[in-house]
Amino acid sequence: MTPALLGKKVGMTRIYDPKGRIVPVTVVEAKPNVITQVKTADGKDGYHAVQLGFEECKPRASTFPMIAHAAKAGHAPLRHYAEIRLKDATDKKLGDSVGVSIFDGVKYVDVIGTSKGKGFAGVMKRHHFGGQPASHGTERKHRSPGSIASRATWRGQCGKPKKGVRMAGHMGMDQVTTRNHPLVGVDAVKNLLLIKGALPGPNGSLLFVRKSITAKVRAEE
Amino acid sequence: MTNSIITGVEAAHLKKDLTPFEVGDTVDVATRIVEGDKERIQVFSGTIIMRKGAGINETFTVRRIVNNEGVERIYPVHSPFIASITVKRSGERRRAKLFYLRDRVGKSVRLTEKRKVKKDEPAAKGEAKPELAGAAS
């Protein structure tokens, strides 16, 4: 099975590597995930995949169909699910649990999460616009986007702004994938993954960690 | 305030046999320097003027005067590159950060040495007594 797990971001800290250098790491707590479904190419699904369930929850936080779905794997209701596509059939069975030790020997990981919400943000924050001058007659529009179109934007057709012009709007709370983070440590006792660098989202948010798919070949440091 | 899981991760990287030292102490800090495959030890001695942060993020600043120029070096307390810290002298001080030493030159940089407390008497007890007397009067 491709190494992949659902976990929770605990927070950042720094540790020393064997050479004594400081490494900034994000701690991810990934309590054992449960395999809630196995899909096979010769079955009705037509492709190989496993579905992971993470974090037990009270039945009232789930729905009847989802309670029954978890019960098929012999488990209490689960809060989060994720599917992993596989190339070949897996030997994992319904109800098996998958722990962080699946990442043993993995060097680089990709992490998918939801970024921190920033609310309704202006163009300077959202698109890194330069804003307007601080002085020389600029009044009350120092952070405004400036011109978004002209009367001739569509060459006499309409004079409307072009599609996709970058403007102010909702920022953050998007799905973000960060790739090729070195996996610094795996703690099978405490169910922890230590991943180098910053990961998307606030502390306590759900993260999907998988073995890097863009297999980066880097010389040993 | 810090998360207990994170403190657990950091705990493995903290030095267990840390020499106790304080702000105001004159210390020799021996640092390991790796050049290629050779390793040597360099000593920087001076006065500790600041100690800040907690856990793995704790650092201290050592100040000394080299060629009439103030030099300050900041070290992480738990860095594996620090081979040893030797306390040469303990200075008397009345504040946590000795930044006023930066404005001083010559003899006034020196701190008066701490009076030694009897070994069988705890240090805190000996210091607390005069303070109490002052508060009463």
Contacts between the chains, C-beta under 8 A, distances in Angstrom:
chain1	res1	chain2	res2	distance
A	10	B	3	5.9
A	10	B	5	5.0
A	10	B	6	6.2
A	11	B	3	5.5
A	11	B	5	7.9
A	11	B	6	5.3
A	13	B	6	5.0
A	13	B	9	6.0
A	13	B	10	5.6
A	13	B	56	6.6
A	14	B	56	6.2
A	14	B	57	7.3
A	15	B	9	6.8
A	15	B	10	7.0
A	15	B	12	7.7
A	15	B	13	4.9
A	15	B	56	7.2
A	16	B	13	5.1
A	16	B	78	7.6
A	16	B	79	7.4
A	16	B	80	5.6
A	20	B	32	7.7
A	20	B	79	6.9
A	20	B	80	3.8
A	20	B	81	5.3
A	22	B	76	7.4
A	22	B	79	8.0
A	25	B	9	7.7
A	27	B	5	6.1
A	27	B	6	5.8
A	27	B	9	5.6
A	29	B	5	6.2
A	187	B	9	7.8
A	190	B	5	7.1
A	190	B	8	6.7
A	192	B	5	6.9
A	192	B	9	6.8
A	194	B	9	6.8
A	203	B	3	7.7
